[in-house]
Amino acid sequence: MEVYAIVKMQSKSRKGKSFSRRELKEIGLSLKQALKLGIEIDSRRSTKYDENVKTLKTYLSKGAPTPEILLNYR
């Protein structure tokens, strides 16, 4: 299952490729954990969109491995 971010430019929005650090921080994921889950990160983005936070929460609740599970497989 792939997960996509939403990117807004001017008054339009489109499907993006990666999530910002602020969006990951909002749901409690570190950069390392996000990369292990296959979630793309854009370090240049500094914005946080509620749609992306909701998308990440839904992705993690639908069977993606949780960070606690990942910590056991170091």
Backbone torsions as a table, in degrees:
resi	resn	phi	psi	omega
1	MET	NA	127.3	179.2
2	GLU	-99.5	151.7	180.0
3	VAL	-125.7	134.6	-177.8
4	TYR	-121.8	145.1	176.0
5	ALA	-90.3	163.1	173.7
6	ILE	-107.3	132.1	179.5
7	VAL	-118.0	131.4	-179.5
8	LYS	-110.5	130.5	177.7
9	MET	-132.2	122.3	-175.3
10	GLN	57.5	-117.1	-179.1
11	SER	-108.3	8.9	-178.2
12	LYS	-111.5	155.2	173.3
13	SER	-126.3	151.2	-179.8
14	ARG	-146.1	170.0	177.8
15	LYS	-74.6	125.7	-179.9
16	GLY	-99.7	-180.0	-178.4
17	LYS	-104.7	-23.5	-172.6
18	SER	-149.9	166.6	-177.5
19	PHE	-105.1	156.7	179.3
20	SER	-87.3	164.7	178.0
21	ARG	-64.3	-36.0	179.8
22	ARG	-65.2	-35.3	178.2
23	GLU	-68.5	-39.7	177.5
24	LEU	-67.4	-40.5	180.0
25	LYS	-63.4	-35.0	-179.3
26	GLU	-61.2	-35.9	-179.8
27	ILE	-97.4	-2.3	174.6
28	GLY	89.2	25.3	177.1
29	LEU	-101.7	138.2	173.0
30	SER	-86.1	168.3	179.0
31	LEU	-62.1	-41.8	-178.6
32	LYS	-63.6	-43.3	179.3
33	GLN	-65.6	-40.2	179.8
34	ALA	-63.5	-41.6	178.7
35	LEU	-65.0	-37.5	177.3
36	LYS	-65.0	-31.8	178.1
37	LEU	-79.7	-9.4	-178.9
38	GLY	86.3	19.0	178.9
39	ILE	-89.4	123.7	-179.4
40	GLU	-73.9	144.0	-178.6
41	ILE	-124.5	134.8	175.5
42	ASP	-112.1	106.0	-177.2
43	SER	-72.8	-15.4	179.7
44	ARG	-79.5	-25.6	-179.9
45	ARG	-77.4	137.1	177.2
46	SER	-121.0	2.3	-177.5
47	THR	-86.3	158.2	175.9
48	LYS	-130.4	118.7	178.6
49	TYR	-108.2	133.7	-179.3
50	ASP	-61.5	-32.0	178.1
51	GLU	-61.4	-39.9	-179.2
52	ASN	-71.5	-37.0	177.0
53	VAL	-63.9	-43.1	178.2
54	LYS	-63.6	-40.3	178.3
55	THR	-61.6	-44.0	179.3
56	LEU	-65.2	-41.7	178.3
57	LYS	-62.2	-42.3	178.8
58	THR	-65.1	-42.1	179.8
59	TYR	-60.4	-44.7	-178.6
60	LEU	-71.2	-30.0	-179.2
61	SER	-79.6	-16.7	-176.6
62	LYS	-96.4	27.8	172.8
63	GLY	108.2	-0.9	174.0
64	ALA	-70.6	145.2	-179.5
65	PRO	-59.5	138.7	179.2
66	THR	-82.5	159.7	179.1
67	PRO	-59.3	-32.2	179.3
68	GLU	-65.0	-39.1	177.9
69	ILE	-66.3	-40.0	-179.1
70	LEU	-65.1	-33.8	-179.2
71	LEU	-64.4	-27.6	-179.8
72	ASN	-77.4	-15.7	-176.8
73	TYR	-109.4	33.3	-178.3
74	ARG	-62.8	NA	NA
